Amino acid sequence: MAYMGDMVRPICRDGATLDYVAAAKAYGSRCDAIGSIPRGGVLVFLAVMLVLAVAPMRSARGGEQPVKMRLIFPPSDADKKDLALLQKEADGGNPKAQFLLGMRYSEGVGVSQSGTEAMKWYRRAADRGYARAQFNLGVMCDRGRGVPVDYAEAAKWYRLAAGQEVAAAQHNISVLYDEGKGVRRDSTEALKWRRLAAEQGIVEAQYLLAHAYRYGGGVLRDDREAAKWFKLAAAQGNAYAQFELAVMYDYGEGVPQDKFEAAEWYGRAAEQGVPEAQNSLAVMYDEGEGLTRNKEESLYWCRLAAEQGDSVAQNNLGWAYREGDGVAKDYAEAVKWLRLAAGQGVTIAQNNLGLMYLEGQGVKRDEPEALRLFRLAAAEGNGYACCNIGEMYVKGQVVEQNYEEA
């Protein structure tokens, strides 16, 4: 019977579909300082990025859900004034003091946490044009802290802060334009603000701008421009930008083909838990592309990806157990992993699982089940499955012998 035993990796090319894990998995548990802005002589650290969208990001050469972030501005040592003095200055109309007091109430710093009080003081500072207060007010409206969720109000304050070059506001207003929340959906406006945020170093904006150039989203596709922005986001540690950049080096799209660079970026993304990168790294170790061939390392990364649900890795691991390639031959373990991949619609896994049923390896021999699996794979154009069905017609297995049909 014809079979496919080579390790494969998801090819991020035209016509291919690439599944992404939840954005929250990449960012939700991480706290990063992303920069600082000197304002009035006071250095205010921008910290604590929390993903608000928890649905999985998925790409079909088309569109991930934009990742919206929340930024909180904790006080620097220079801003830890006596609360009474801060209150007095805020009551006197000092917008910076009003902002800092609102922040204290928002985070419960020296006062009882109160979203209502935070909103009151942020609004007073925002009305006086204080950009950071405008941004935080937008976040409060966006998240429904101290007030009901109001995307239109959030958009109003984000836009005002964005106009004062608050990069996080530029990013968040771009997301609202993408989603059509509080504003009419407008890809041109989204792209305008996203580019400004990306130019200021907001990593999510860089990633999403690169994605738009790579897959098409309000701009003409341009792999060279995509590579430029992926590089910037990847250098800041964005795991999916690292993976996308690796793919581009792997296939020479937008950059010169360079297997060593591909392996480097696959490795960085793999270390951050991106299963597609882990599987691709496994393949490179298996084939000795960009890396010294190493079966042990290959299986290590393949298993990590498979355990995270990567269907291609599950097929590869299953086949390794079937063939005893780098591991002790174990048909039961092979069936376990092939079944998981086949259940996700991977046609080569359906074909390979069909072979296990046809030959009674790890399962009770079941020719009708083998034929069913071959037909599933063949219906999606898998050539190996077509050959296997043809051989069954030649031999008259389950079906009547029919050379014409074969």
Secondary structure, 3 states (H helix, E strand, C coil): CCCCCCCCCCCCCCCCCEEEEEHHHHHCCCCCCCEEEEECCEEEEEEEEEECCCCEEEECCCCCCCCCEEEECCCCHHHCCCHHHHHHHHHCCCHHHHHHHHHHHHHCCCCCCCHHHHHHHHHHHHHCCCHHHHHHHHHHHHHCCCCCCCHHHHHHHHHHHHHCCCHHHHHHHHHHHHHCCCCCCCHHHHHHHHHHHHHCCCHHHHHHHHHHHHHCCCCCCCHHHHHHHHHHHHHCCCHHHHHHHHHHHHHCCCCCCCHHHHHHHHHHHHHCCCHHHHHHHHHHHHHCCCCCCCHHHHHHHHHHHHHCCCHHHHHHHHHHHHHCCCCCCCHHHHHHHHHHHHHCCCHHHHHHHHHHHHHCCCCCCCHHHHHHHHHHHHHCCCHHHHHHHHHHHHHCCCCCCCCCCC
